[in-house]
Amino acid sequence: MRPFILATVLALAAGPAPAQSGGKAVGDLFRGMSAEGRRIMTEAHLGALDEDRRRAFEAARARTFDVVLRDPLDEAALRAALDAEAEILKAGTDARRDRLIAAFVKLSPADRRAYVAASRNAPAPR
């Protein structure tokens, strides 16, 4: 696992941290949640750190670049390469959805309210 990703997830689990640069701190996402709620959501977010999927996407992206560099450009091959990237991304999105559903089912109503309240003003993912 990449150290900076692990540090980010651990910061989320740690709970509130002071805001920096006028923005929300990473730990603010779990503000107001119980220790058990923070643990559940940390596990859900750690599941997103799928190195195999990241490597598969990087390989698919490299294949896309290879196709783009061909002359003449093969539109069908480019479409297939981009479709392969999209399938990997969709698998990640589907896995995230399933992890979050499983986590929210385990949370108490108070922890769900705290998570939503803290998340409403969080910046959208890039």
Stockholm file with secondary structure:
# STOCKHOLM 1.0

chainA/1-126         MRPFILATVLALAAGPAPAQSGGKAVGDLFRGMSAEGRRIMTEAHLGALDEDRRRAFEAARARTFDVVLRDPLDEAALRAALDAEAEILKAGTDARRDRLIAAFVKLSPADRRAYVAASRNAPAPR
#=GR chainA/1-126 SS CCHHHHHHHHHHHHCCCCCCTTSCCGGGGGTTCCHHHHHHHHHHHHTTCCHHHHHHHHHHHHHHHHHHHSSSCCHHHHHHHHHHHHHHHHHHHHHHHHHHHHHHHHSCHHHHHHHHHHHTTSCCCC
#=GC SS_cons         CCHHHHHHHHHHHHCCCCCCTTSCCGGGGGTTCCHHHHHHHHHHHHTTCCHHHHHHHHHHHHHHHHHHHSSSCCHHHHHHHHHHHHHHHHHHHHHHHHHHHHHHHHSCHHHHHHHHHHHTTSCCCC
//
